[in-house]
């Protein structure tokens, strides 16, 4: 197969693909390079940060398979993928544990003022009696988007004594019961915001979730609560969040994803002392990337062997042409 890898992938996975396929890699390159390289490719492997639109896919008449090395599809023209009948496979499972752990890490950082403590100590200030800290145990965790990642976070949080509540777009009886079995109580969106001490966002970026956390949503949050976003930057209105943080409406926030991402971009929240900012590294653990790389290789090899129909709708193990 002729494969174009448009985003960073674990090196051993690239080597395995190169043993049997014609592989081109283009990382952190101008969009023009992607357009020039895709023309004869049959498989395109990508992540966030690269736009897979109609114009690009039109340049690849032989394109048969898209592999999203992650779960978000906000950078993909999914409607056109379906129209073309291009097989699409997402790799969502490995990231769940890593992102859930990252959410906990950010909550610990906020609750214990770790950023401020570190900065003060580096300047010789022994602030042992000045920094206020809080336990996570006994606090309510509100999960906006109790899906694959959100529910995993709920399980981890309950293990340290937090009370997880959440909302989900799929609130069928079976889903609600499955989440209840994991210790997560399903409530409505407003209740999550109003009752939680920590609100963690885990929804995809769509038309319906863009600026979901806006001024109204922030006004519903409990005074002194914290916001964590590991979903997508566009889900949170950063200007409204800035206002809520500077006014003292909420105590702090941690963002791993941002409205504007990439080298040289500075968050409008960067000057606030009660904010933690990280560069979209929620799934960036060695173990997670190894698992994702292995899944990419398995997906390509399964596709080559045609063990499953190309245009089959999504099943537990099958390829998908729908979103």
C-alpha positions, 0 to 999 in steps of 0.5 A: 500500500502507498501510505502517507503519515501526516502526523507524528507516529511512534517510530517502531510502527513506522519501521514496521509499515516500511517493511511491507509498504511504500511509506512517506512521512511528512511531520510539521511541514507546510500544508502545501507539502501535504497536498503535493505528496498525497496524490498517489496515496492509498492510506492516510494516517493523521492526528489533530493539528492537520486539516483533512478537508475535501480539497486535500482528499480530492488530490488523492483519487486512490485514497481508500483508508483514513486512520485517525491515530486518536479519536477526535474528528473535528479536523476531518470533512466526515461528510465527504469521507462518507460520500467518497466511501473512504474507510475510516478507522479511529483509535480511541481506546489507548488514549482514555487512560492517559487523558484520564490520568492527565485530568487527575494530575491537573486537578492535583496541581490546582488543588495543591497550588503546585505551580505557585509553590514550585515558582516561589521555591525557585526564587528562594521563597519558603511559602510553606505557611502561605499556600492553601491546599485542598483534598480531592477526596470528598469533592464532587467531580463533574464530567461533561461528556461521560464517554470513553475518556470521561467514564475512565476518569470517573472510575479513577476519581472514585478510587481516591474518594471523589464523587463523580457525576456526569452528563452524556449525549447518549442517556439511554437506559443501558448507558446510564446503568453502565455508568452507574455500575462504574460509580458515576451518577448521570445528571443534566448539564446544568446540574453537573456545573452547579454541583461540581467542585471540579468540572472536567470537559471530555466532549468532541468539538462539533457545532453543538459543543463549540463554546459550550463552556460560555459565560452562562455555563461558567456562571452556573459553576460553584463559587471556588470551583475549578475547570479542566479542559482536555477535550478541544480548545473550541469547547471553552470560550477563553475570553469568558473563562478569563473573566470568570477567573479574574473576577474570582467566580471560579478558583482556577482552571487547567487547559491542555487544549486551546483555541489557538494551538501551535508554536508561537501561540500564547494563550490569553490566560498565560498571565493568570497565576491560577491557571495551568497550561499544557501543550495538548499532551493528554495522550502523550505518554510513551506507553499510549503512543506505543499502543497507538502505533501498534493499532495503526499497523494492525489496521493497515494490515487488516485492510490489506488482507481485506478481512472485513468489507471496506464500506461496512458501517462501524462495528466492534472491530470493523472499518467505518465510513460513517461518523 
